[in-house]
Amino acid sequence: MNKIVEKQGNLFGALKLIEQLYLDGQISGFIFRNILKECDNEIDITVFKCNSDDLQKGEAEVCTE
């Protein structure tokens, strides 16, 4: 059980780093969404933001499209 929690924690951390690359404009939105879709069975992806323009306005949407 402990290894499962550790794996999910590592995956979540990696996705948050990829999210930051997206927010910094280093990767495009469709690449970020595709990466999230690959991990949606293991991690709750609703906590990740997709639209950097909306983030600046404070109206960010989640990446579930």
mmCIF file of the N, C-alpha and C atoms, coordinates in Angstrom:
data_MODEL
# 
_entry.id   MODEL 
# 
loop_
_atom_site.group_PDB 
_atom_site.id 
_atom_site.type_symbol 
_atom_site.label_atom_id 
_atom_site.label_alt_id 
_atom_site.label_comp_id 
_atom_site.label_asym_id 
_atom_site.label_entity_id 
_atom_site.label_seq_id 
_atom_site.pdbx_PDB_ins_code 
_atom_site.Cartn_x 
_atom_site.Cartn_y 
_atom_site.Cartn_z 
_atom_site.occupancy 
_atom_site.B_iso_or_equiv 
_atom_site.pdbx_formal_charge 
_atom_site.auth_seq_id 
_atom_site.auth_comp_id 
_atom_site.auth_asym_id 
_atom_site.auth_atom_id 
_atom_site.pdbx_PDB_model_num 
ATOM 1   N N  . MET A 1 1  ? 0.836   -1.205 0.000   1.00 0.00 ? 1  MET A N  1 
ATOM 2   C CA . MET A 1 1  ? 0.000   0.000  0.000   1.00 0.00 ? 1  MET A CA 1 
ATOM 3   C C  . MET A 1 1  ? 0.870   1.254  0.000   1.00 0.00 ? 1  MET A C  1 
ATOM 4   N N  . ASN A 1 2  ? 1.933   1.238  0.756   1.00 0.00 ? 2  ASN A N  1 
ATOM 5   C CA . ASN A 1 2  ? 2.797   2.399  0.854   1.00 0.00 ? 2  ASN A CA 1 
ATOM 6   C C  . ASN A 1 2  ? 3.435   2.730  -0.496  1.00 0.00 ? 2  ASN A C  1 
ATOM 7   N N  . LYS A 1 3  ? 3.784   1.703  -1.290  1.00 0.00 ? 3  LYS A N  1 
ATOM 8   C CA . LYS A 1 3  ? 4.378   1.940  -2.602  1.00 0.00 ? 3  LYS A CA 1 
ATOM 9   C C  . LYS A 1 3  ? 3.379   2.580  -3.551  1.00 0.00 ? 3  LYS A C  1 
ATOM 10  N N  . ILE A 1 4  ? 2.105   2.220  -3.435  1.00 0.00 ? 4  ILE A N  1 
ATOM 11  C CA . ILE A 1 4  ? 1.070   2.811  -4.279  1.00 0.00 ? 4  ILE A CA 1 
ATOM 12  C C  . ILE A 1 4  ? 0.941   4.299  -3.981  1.00 0.00 ? 4  ILE A C  1 
ATOM 13  N N  . VAL A 1 5  ? 0.906   4.652  -2.720  1.00 0.00 ? 5  VAL A N  1 
ATOM 14  C CA . VAL A 1 5  ? 0.797   6.061  -2.326  1.00 0.00 ? 5  VAL A CA 1 
ATOM 15  C C  . VAL A 1 5  ? 2.029   6.832  -2.784  1.00 0.00 ? 5  VAL A C  1 
ATOM 16  N N  . GLU A 1 6  ? 3.199   6.231  -2.646  1.00 0.00 ? 6  GLU A N  1 
ATOM 17  C CA . GLU A 1 6  ? 4.430   6.886  -3.065  1.00 0.00 ? 6  GLU A CA 1 
ATOM 18  C C  . GLU A 1 6  ? 4.438   7.107  -4.579  1.00 0.00 ? 6  GLU A C  1 
ATOM 19  N N  . LYS A 1 7  ? 3.990   6.108  -5.345  1.00 0.00 ? 7  LYS A N  1 
ATOM 20  C CA . LYS A 1 7  ? 3.936   6.236  -6.798  1.00 0.00 ? 7  LYS A CA 1 
ATOM 21  C C  . LYS A 1 7  ? 2.986   7.353  -7.210  1.00 0.00 ? 7  LYS A C  1 
ATOM 22  N N  . GLN A 1 8  ? 1.814   7.420  -6.567  1.00 0.00 ? 8  GLN A N  1 
ATOM 23  C CA . GLN A 1 8  ? 0.856   8.478  -6.896  1.00 0.00 ? 8  GLN A CA 1 
ATOM 24  C C  . GLN A 1 8  ? 1.412   9.851  -6.531  1.00 0.00 ? 8  GLN A C  1 
ATOM 25  N N  . GLY A 1 9  ? 2.135   9.933  -5.421  1.00 0.00 ? 9  GLY A N  1 
ATOM 26  C CA . GLY A 1 9  ? 2.751   11.197 -5.027  1.00 0.00 ? 9  GLY A CA 1 
ATOM 27  C C  . GLY A 1 9  ? 3.803   11.647 -6.022  1.00 0.00 ? 9  GLY A C  1 
ATOM 28  N N  . ASN A 1 10 ? 4.603   10.701 -6.495  1.00 0.00 ? 10 ASN A N  1 
ATOM 29  C CA . ASN A 1 10 ? 5.624   11.029 -7.490  1.00 0.00 ? 10 ASN A CA 1 
ATOM 30  C C  . ASN A 1 10 ? 4.986   11.460 -8.803  1.00 0.00 ? 10 ASN A C  1 
ATOM 31  N N  . LEU A 1 11 ? 3.937   10.768 -9.219  1.00 0.00 ? 11 LEU A N  1 
ATOM 32  C CA . LEU A 1 11 ? 3.232   11.106 -10.448 1.00 0.00 ? 11 LEU A CA 1 
ATOM 33  C C  . LEU A 1 11 ? 2.593   12.483 -10.345 1.00 0.00 ? 11 LEU A C  1 
ATOM 34  N N  . PHE A 1 12 ? 1.961   12.758 -9.208  1.00 0.00 ? 12 PHE A N  1 
ATOM 35  C CA . PHE A 1 12 ? 1.337   14.062 -9.010  1.00 0.00 ? 12 PHE A CA 1 
ATOM 36  C C  . PHE A 1 12 ? 2.391   15.169 -9.073  1.00 0.00 ? 12 PHE A C  1 
ATOM 37  N N  . GLY A 1 13 ? 3.521   14.950 -8.436  1.00 0.00 ? 13 GLY A N  1 
ATOM 38  C CA . GLY A 1 13 ? 4.599   15.941 -8.463  1.00 0.00 ? 13 GLY A CA 1 
ATOM 39  C C  . GLY A 1 13 ? 5.119   16.180 -9.873  1.00 0.00 ? 13 GLY A C  1 
ATOM 40  N N  . ALA A 1 14 ? 5.275   15.118 -10.638 1.00 0.00 ? 14 ALA A N  1 
ATOM 41  C CA . ALA A 1 14 ? 5.744   15.254 -12.014 1.00 0.00 ? 14 ALA A CA 1 
ATOM 42  C C  . ALA A 1 14 ? 4.728   16.023 -12.855 1.00 0.00 ? 14 ALA A C  1 
ATOM 43  N N  . LEU A 1 15 ? 3.444   15.741 -12.650 1.00 0.00 ? 15 LEU A N  1 
ATOM 44  C CA . LEU A 1 15 ? 2.405   16.453 -13.402 1.00 0.00 ? 15 LEU A CA 1 
ATOM 45  C C  . LEU A 1 15 ? 2.354   17.927 -13.029 1.00 0.00 ? 15 LEU A C  1 
ATOM 46  N N  . LYS A 1 16 ? 2.590   18.240 -11.773 1.00 0.00 ? 16 LYS A N  1 
ATOM 47  C CA . LYS A 1 16 ? 2.611   19.652 -11.372 1.00 0.00 ? 16 LYS A CA 1 
ATOM 48  C C  . LYS A 1 16 ? 3.795   20.379 -12.022 1.00 0.00 ? 16 LYS A C  1 
ATOM 49  N N  . LEU A 1 17 ? 4.927   19.693 -12.175 1.00 0.00 ? 17 LEU A N  1 
ATOM 50  C CA . LEU A 1 17 ? 6.062   20.303 -12.867 1.00 0.00 ? 17 LEU A CA 1 
ATOM 51  C C  . LEU A 1 17 ? 5.742   20.520 -14.344 1.00 0.00 ? 17 LEU A C  1 
ATOM 52  N N  . ILE A 1 18 ? 5.063   19.555 -14.958 1.00 0.00 ? 18 ILE A N  1 
ATOM 53  C CA . ILE A 1 18 ? 4.656   19.700 -16.357 1.00 0.00 ? 18 ILE A CA 1 
ATOM 54  C C  . ILE A 1 18 ? 3.628   20.824 -16.482 1.00 0.00 ? 18 ILE A C  1 
ATOM 55  N N  . GLU A 1 19 ? 2.744   20.936 -15.504 1.00 0.00 ? 19 GLU A N  1 
ATOM 56  C CA . GLU A 1 19 ? 1.768   22.037 -15.505 1.00 0.00 ? 19 GLU A CA 1 
ATOM 57  C C  . GLU A 1 19 ? 2.490   23.381 -15.488 1.00 0.00 ? 19 GLU A C  1 
ATOM 58  N N  . GLN A 1 20 ? 3.546   23.478 -14.719 1.00 0.00 ? 20 GLN A N  1 
ATOM 59  C CA . GLN A 1 20 ? 4.290   24.735 -14.659 1.00 0.00 ? 20 GLN A CA 1 
ATOM 60  C C  . GLN A 1 20 ? 4.959   25.044 -15.994 1.00 0.00 ? 20 GLN A C  1 
ATOM 61  N N  . LEU A 1 21 ? 5.448   24.015 -16.685 1.00 0.00 ? 21 LEU A N  1 
ATOM 62  C CA . LEU A 1 21 ? 5.998   24.230 -18.029 1.00 0.00 ? 21 LEU A CA 1 
ATOM 63  C C  . LEU A 1 21 ? 4.925   24.782 -18.965 1.00 0.00 ? 21 LEU A C  1 
ATOM 64  N N  . TYR A 1 22 ? 3.720   24.269 -18.855 1.00 0.00 ? 22 TYR A N  1 
ATOM 65  C CA . TYR A 1 22 ? 2.607   24.762 -19.660 1.00 0.00 ? 22 TYR A CA 1 
ATOM 66  C C  . TYR A 1 22 ? 2.296   26.220 -19.319 1.00 0.00 ? 22 TYR A C  1 
ATOM 67  N N  . LEU A 1 23 ? 2.223   26.513 -18.042 1.00 0.00 ? 23 LEU A N  1 
ATOM 68  C CA . LEU A 1 23 ? 1.895   27.875 -17.615 1.00 0.00 ? 23 LEU A CA 1 
ATOM 69  C C  . LEU A 1 23 ? 2.976   28.874 -18.011 1.00 0.00 ? 23 LEU A C  1 
ATOM 70  N N  . ASP A 1 24 ? 4.215   28.400 -18.093 1.00 0.00 ? 24 ASP A N  1 
ATOM 71  C CA . ASP A 1 24 ? 5.327   29.256 -18.513 1.00 0.00 ? 24 ASP A CA 1 
ATOM 72  C C  . ASP A 1 24 ? 5.433   29.369 -20.024 1.00 0.00 ? 24 ASP A C  1 
ATOM 73  N N  . GLY A 1 25 ? 4.579   28.648 -20.750 1.00 0.00 ? 25 GLY A N  1 
ATOM 74  C CA . GLY A 1 25 ? 4.584   28.711 -22.201 1.00 0.00 ? 25 GLY A CA 1 
ATOM 75  C C  . GLY A 1 25 ? 5.628   27.825 -22.856 1.00 0.00 ? 25 GLY A C  1 
ATOM 76  N N  . GLN A 1 26 ? 6.205   26.908 -22.112 1.00 0.00 ? 26 GLN A N  1 
ATOM 77  C CA . GLN A 1 26 ? 7.235   26.034 -22.659 1.00 0.00 ? 26 GLN A CA 1 
ATOM 78  C C  . GLN A 1 26 ? 6.651   24.857 -23.442 1.00 0.00 ? 26 GLN A C  1 
ATOM 79  N N  . ILE A 1 27 ? 5.428   24.435 -23.107 1.00 0.00 ? 27 ILE A N  1 
ATOM 80  C CA . ILE A 1 27 ? 4.739   23.395 -23.872 1.00 0.00 ? 27 ILE A CA 1 
ATOM 81  C C  . ILE A 1 27 ? 3.333   23.890 -24.180 1.00 0.00 ? 27 ILE A C  1 
ATOM 82  N N  . SER A 1 28 ? 2.745   23.364 -25.240 1.00 0.00 ? 28 SER A N  1 
ATOM 83  C CA . SER A 1 28 ? 1.414   23.837 -25.636 1.00 0.00 ? 28 SER A CA 1 
ATOM 84  C C  . SER A 1 28 ? 0.317   23.148 -24.817 1.00 0.00 ? 28 SER A C  1 
ATOM 85  N N  . GLY A 1 29 ? -0.870  23.714 -24.887 1.00 0.00 ? 29 GLY A N  1 
ATOM 86  C CA . GLY A 1 29 ? -2.003  23.202 -24.128 1.00 0.00 ? 29 GLY A CA 1 
ATOM 87  C C  . GLY A 1 29 ? -2.424  21.804 -24.529 1.00 0.00 ? 29 GLY A C  1 
ATOM 88  N N  . PHE A 1 30 ? -2.375  21.504 -25.837 1.00 0.00 ? 30 PHE A N  1 
ATOM 89  C CA . PHE A 1 30 ? -2.815  20.167 -26.245 1.00 0.00 ? 30 PHE A CA 1 
ATOM 90  C C  . PHE A 1 30 ? -1.838  19.093 -25.783 1.00 0.00 ? 30 PHE A C  1 
ATOM 91  N N  . ILE A 1 31 ? -0.562  19.423 -25.706 1.00 0.00 ? 31 ILE A N  1 
ATOM 92  C CA . ILE A 1 31 ? 0.415   18.457 -25.184 1.00 0.00 ? 31 ILE A CA 1 
ATOM 93  C C  . ILE A 1 31 ? 0.150   18.210 -23.710 1.00 0.00 ? 31 ILE A C  1 
ATOM 94  N N  . PHE A 1 32 ? -0.092  19.279 -22.972 1.00 0.00 ? 32 PHE A N  1 
ATOM 95  C CA . PHE A 1 32 ? -0.372  19.150 -21.538 1.00 0.00 ? 32 PHE A CA 1 
ATOM 96  C C  . PHE A 1 32 ? -1.633  18.323 -21.300 1.00 0.00 ? 32 PHE A C  1 
ATOM 97  N N  . ARG A 1 33 ? -2.689  18.596 -22.057 1.00 0.00 ? 33 ARG A N  1 
ATOM 98  C CA . ARG A 1 33 ? -3.928  17.824 -21.906 1.00 0.00 ? 33 ARG A CA 1 
ATOM 99  C C  . ARG A 1 33 ? -3.732  16.357 -22.257 1.00 0.00 ? 33 ARG A C  1 
ATOM 100 N N  . ASN A 1 34 ? -2.939  16.076 -23.296 1.00 0.00 ? 34 ASN A N  1 
ATOM 101 C CA . ASN A 1 34 ? -2.679  14.684 -23.665 1.00 0.00 ? 34 ASN A CA 1 
ATOM 102 C C  . ASN A 1 34 ? -1.909  13.952 -22.568 1.00 0.00 ? 34 ASN A C  1 
ATOM 103 N N  . ILE A 1 35 ? -0.969  14.613 -21.947 1.00 0.00 ? 35 ILE A N  1 
ATOM 104 C CA . ILE A 1 35 ? -0.232  14.008 -20.840 1.00 0.00 ? 35 ILE A CA 1 
ATOM 105 C C  . ILE A 1 35 ? -1.181  13.707 -19.688 1.00 0.00 ? 35 ILE A C  1 
ATOM 106 N N  . LEU A 1 36 ? -2.064  14.648 -19.383 1.00 0.00 ? 36 LEU A N  1 
ATOM 107 C CA . LEU A 1 36 ? -3.025  14.427 -18.303 1.00 0.00 ? 36 LEU A CA 1 
ATOM 108 C C  . LEU A 1 36 ? -3.974  13.282 -18.614 1.00 0.00 ? 36 LEU A C  1 
ATOM 109 N N  . LYS A 1 37 ? -4.408  13.173 -19.866 1.00 0.00 ? 37 LYS A N  1 
ATOM 110 C CA . LYS A 1 37 ? -5.314  12.084 -20.245 1.00 0.00 ? 37 LYS A CA 1 
ATOM 111 C C  . LYS A 1 37 ? -4.662  10.722 -20.054 1.00 0.00 ? 37 LYS A C  1 
ATOM 112 N N  . GLU A 1 38 ? -3.348  10.659 -20.252 1.00 0.00 ? 38 GLU A N  1 
ATOM 113 C CA . GLU A 1 38 ? -2.626  9.400  -20.050 1.00 0.00 ? 38 GLU A CA 1 
ATOM 114 C C  . GLU A 1 38 ? -2.635  8.978  -18.585 1.00 0.00 ? 38 GLU A C  1 
ATOM 115 N N  . CYS A 1 39 ? -2.750  9.932  -17.675 1.00 0.00 ? 39 CYS A N  1 
ATOM 116 C CA . CYS A 1 39 ? -2.642  9.649  -16.241 1.00 0.00 ? 39 CYS A CA 1 
ATOM 117 C C  . CYS A 1 39 ? -3.976  9.715  -15.513 1.00 0.00 ? 39 CYS A C  1 
ATOM 118 N N  . ASP A 1 40 ? -5.086  9.906  -16.230 1.00 0.00 ? 40 ASP A N  1 
ATOM 119 C CA . ASP A 1 40 ? -6.356  10.128 -15.543 1.00 0.00 ? 40 ASP A CA 1 
ATOM 120 C C  . ASP A 1 40 ? -6.873  8.914  -14.784 1.00 0.00 ? 40 ASP A C  1 
ATOM 121 N N  . ASN A 1 41 ? -6.371  7.726  -15.063 1.00 0.00 ? 41 ASN A N  1 
ATOM 122 C CA . ASN A 1 41 ? -6.785  6.542  -14.315 1.00 0.00 ? 41 ASN A CA 1 
ATOM 123 C C  . ASN A 1 41 ? -6.136  6.480  -12.935 1.00 0.00 ? 41 ASN A C  1 
ATOM 124 N N  . GLU A 1 42 ? -4.982  7.124  -12.800 1.00 0.00 ? 42 GLU A N  1 
ATOM 125 C CA . GLU A 1 42 ? -4.208  7.014  -11.571 1.00 0.00 ? 42 GLU A CA 1 
ATOM 126 C C  . GLU A 1 42 ? -4.293  8.242  -10.671 1.00 0.00 ? 42 GLU A C  1 
ATOM 127 N N  . ILE A 1 43 ? -4.566  9.391  -11.249 1.00 0.00 ? 43 ILE A N  1 
ATOM 128 C CA . ILE A 1 43 ? -4.550  10.664 -10.516 1.00 0.00 ? 43 ILE A CA 1 
ATOM 129 C C  . ILE A 1 43 ? -5.816  11.450 -10.855 1.00 0.00 ? 43 ILE A C  1 
ATOM 130 N N  . ASP A 1 44 ? -6.331  12.194 -9.879  1.00 0.00 ? 44 ASP A N  1 
ATOM 131 C CA . ASP A 1 44 ? -7.459  13.091 -10.124 1.00 0.00 ? 44 ASP A CA 1 
ATOM 132 C C  . ASP A 1 44 ? -6.939  14.311 -10.869 1.00 0.00 ? 44 ASP A C  1 
ATOM 133 N N  . ILE A 1 45 ? -7.230  14.389 -12.165 1.00 0.00 ? 45 ILE A N  1 
ATOM 134 C CA . ILE A 1 45 ? -6.666  15.459 -12.977 1.00 0.00 ? 45 ILE A CA 1 
ATOM 135 C C  . ILE A 1 45 ? -7.456  16.764 -12.900 1.00 0.00 ? 45 ILE A C  1 
ATOM 136 N N  . THR A 1 46 ? -8.530  16.784 -12.148 1.00 0.00 ? 46 THR A N  1 
ATOM 137 C CA . THR A 1 46 ? -9.340  18.004 -12.070 1.00 0.00 ? 46 THR A CA 1 
ATOM 138 C C  . THR A 1 46 ? -8.644  19.121 -11.299 1.00 0.00 ? 46 THR A C  1 
ATOM 139 N N  . VAL A 1 47 ? -7.533  18.832 -10.650 1.00 0.00 ? 47 VAL A N  1 
ATOM 140 C CA . VAL A 1 47 ? -6.824  19.865 -9.893  1.00 0.00 ? 47 VAL A CA 1 
ATOM 141 C C  . VAL A 1 47 ? -5.837  20.635 -10.752 1.00 0.00 ? 47 VAL A C  1 
ATOM 142 N N  . PHE A 1 48 ? -5.703  20.265 -12.034 1.00 0.00 ? 48 PHE A N  1 
ATOM 143 C CA . PHE A 1 48 ? -4.755  20.928 -12.914 1.00 0.00 ? 48 PHE A CA 1 
ATOM 144 C C  . PHE A 1 48 ? -5.460  21.968 -13.770 1.00 0.00 ? 48 PHE A C  1 
ATOM 145 N N  . LYS A 1 49 ? -4.795  23.074 -14.020 1.00 0.00 ? 49 LYS A N  1 
ATOM 146 C CA . LYS A 1 49 ? -5.352  24.187 -14.782 1.00 0.00 ? 49 LYS A CA 1 
ATOM 147 C C  . LYS A 1 49 ? -4.898  24.111 -16.233 1.00 0.00 ? 49 LYS A C  1 
ATOM 148 N N  . CYS A 1 50 ? -5.772  24.537 -17.144 1.00 0.00 ? 50 CYS A N  1 
ATOM 149 C CA . CYS A 1 50 ? -5.463  24.457 -18.574 1.00 0.00 ? 50 CYS A CA 1 
ATOM 150 C C  . CYS A 1 50 ? -5.244  25.792 -19.251 1.00 0.00 ? 50 CYS A C  1 
ATOM 151 N N  . ASN A 1 51 ? -5.948  26.804 -18.894 1.00 0.00 ? 51 ASN A N  1 
ATOM 152 C CA . ASN A 1 51 ? -5.938  28.032 -19.664 1.00 0.00 ? 51 ASN A CA 1 
ATOM 153 C C  . ASN A 1 51 ? -5.151  29.116 -18.941 1.00 0.00 ? 51 ASN A C  1 
ATOM 154 N N  . SER A 1 52 ? -3.945  29.412 -19.411 1.00 0.00 ? 52 SER A N  1 
ATOM 155 C CA . SER A 1 52 ? -3.094  30.386 -18.724 1.00 0.00 ? 52 SER A CA 1 
ATOM 156 C C  . SER A 1 52 ? -3.663  31.800 -18.803 1.00 0.00 ? 52 SER A C  1 
ATOM 157 N N  . ASP A 1 53 ? -4.424  32.145 -19.865 1.00 0.00 ? 53 ASP A N  1 
ATOM 158 C CA . ASP A 1 53 ? -5.055  33.458 -19.939 1.00 0.00 ? 53 ASP A CA 1 
ATOM 159 C C  . ASP A 1 53 ? -6.077  33.617 -18.818 1.00 0.00 ? 53 ASP A C  1 
ATOM 160 N N  . ASP A 1 54 ? -6.871  32.568 -18.580 1.00 0.00 ? 54 ASP A N  1 
ATOM 161 C CA . ASP A 1 54 ? -7.847  32.615 -17.503 1.00 0.00 ? 54 ASP A CA 1 
ATOM 162 C C  . ASP A 1 54 ? -7.176  32.613 -16.139 1.00 0.00 ? 54 ASP A C  1 
ATOM 163 N N  . LEU A 1 55 ? -6.022  31.984 -16.031 1.00 0.00 ? 55 LEU A N  1 
ATOM 164 C CA . LEU A 1 55 ? -5.305  31.987 -14.758 1.00 0.00 ? 55 LEU A CA 1 
ATOM 165 C C  . LEU A 1 55 ? -4.920  33.409 -14.370 1.00 0.00 ? 55 LEU A C  1 
ATOM 166 N N  . GLN A 1 56 ? -4.516  34.204 -15.349 1.00 0.00 ? 56 GLN A N  1 
ATOM 167 C CA . GLN A 1 56 ? -4.124  35.579 -15.057 1.00 0.00 ? 56 GLN A CA 1 
ATOM 168 C C  . GLN A 1 56 ? -5.329  36.402 -14.602 1.00 0.00 ? 56 GLN A C  1 
ATOM 169 N N  . LYS A 1 57 ? -6.528  36.078 -15.094 1.00 0.00 ? 57 LYS A N  1 
ATOM 170 C CA . LYS A 1 57 ? -7.740  36.771 -14.696 1.00 0.00 ? 57 LYS A CA 1 
ATOM 171 C C  . LYS A 1 57 ? -8.336  36.183 -13.415 1.00 0.00 ? 57 LYS A C  1 
ATOM 172 N N  . GLY A 1 58 ? -7.823  35.010 -13.010 1.00 0.00 ? 58 GLY A N  1 
ATOM 173 C CA . GLY A 1 58 ? -8.375  34.350 -11.831 1.00 0.00 ? 58 GLY A CA 1 
ATOM 174 C C  . GLY A 1 58 ? -9.584  33.487 -12.141 1.00 0.00 ? 58 GLY A C  1 
ATOM 175 N N  . GLU A 1 59 ? -9.808  33.181 -13.427 1.00 0.00 ? 59 GLU A N  1 
ATOM 176 C CA . GLU A 1 59 ? -10.960 32.387 -13.838 1.00 0.00 ? 59 GLU A CA 1 
ATOM 177 C C  . GLU A 1 59 ? -10.509 31.124 -14.542 1.00 0.00 ? 59 GLU A C  1 
ATOM 178 N N  . ALA A 1 60 ? -9.589  30.397 -13.960 1.00 0.00 ? 60 ALA A N  1 
ATOM 179 C CA . ALA A 1 60 ? -9.025  29.218 -14.614 1.00 0.00 ? 60 ALA A CA 1 
ATOM 180 C C  . ALA A 1 60 ? -10.030 28.071 -14.651 1.00 0.00 ? 60 ALA A C  1 
ATOM 181 N N  . GLU A 1 61 ? -9.960  27.293 -15.715 1.00 0.00 ? 61 GLU A N  1 
ATOM 182 C CA . GLU A 1 61 ? -10.783 26.100 -15.835 1.00 0.00 ? 61 GLU A CA 1 
ATOM 183 C C  . GLU A 1 61 ? -9.891  24.880 -15.687 1.00 0.00 ? 61 GLU A C  1 
ATOM 184 N N  . VAL A 1 62 ? -10.494 23.763 -15.399 1.00 0.00 ? 62 VAL A N  1 
ATOM 185 C CA . VAL A 1 62 ? -9.713  22.541 -15.235 1.00 0.00 ? 62 VAL A CA 1 
ATOM 186 C C  . VAL A 1 62 ? -9.521  21.851 -16.578 1.00 0.00 ? 62 VAL A C  1 
ATOM 187 N N  . CYS A 1 63 ? -8.540  20.968 -16.641 1.00 0.00 ? 63 CYS A N  1 
ATOM 188 C CA . CYS A 1 63 ? -8.185  20.295 -17.886 1.00 0.00 ? 63 CYS A CA 1 
ATOM 189 C C  . CYS A 1 63 ? -8.924  18.989 -18.044 1.00 0.00 ? 63 CYS A C  1 
ATOM 190 N N  . THR A 1 64 ? -10.216 19.047 -18.207 1.00 0.00 ? 64 THR A N  1 
ATOM 191 C CA . THR A 1 64 ? -10.962 17.800 -18.356 1.00 0.00 ? 64 THR A CA 1 
ATOM 192 C C  . THR A 1 64 ? -11.626 17.693 -19.719 1.00 0.00 ? 64 THR A C  1 
ATOM 193 N N  . GLU A 1 65 ? -11.411 18.664 -20.598 1.00 0.00 ? 65 GLU A N  1 
ATOM 194 C CA . GLU A 1 65 ? -12.035 18.594 -21.922 1.00 0.00 ? 65 GLU A CA 1 
ATOM 195 C C  . GLU A 1 65 ? -11.415 17.471 -22.710 1.00 0.00 ? 65 GLU A C  1 
# 
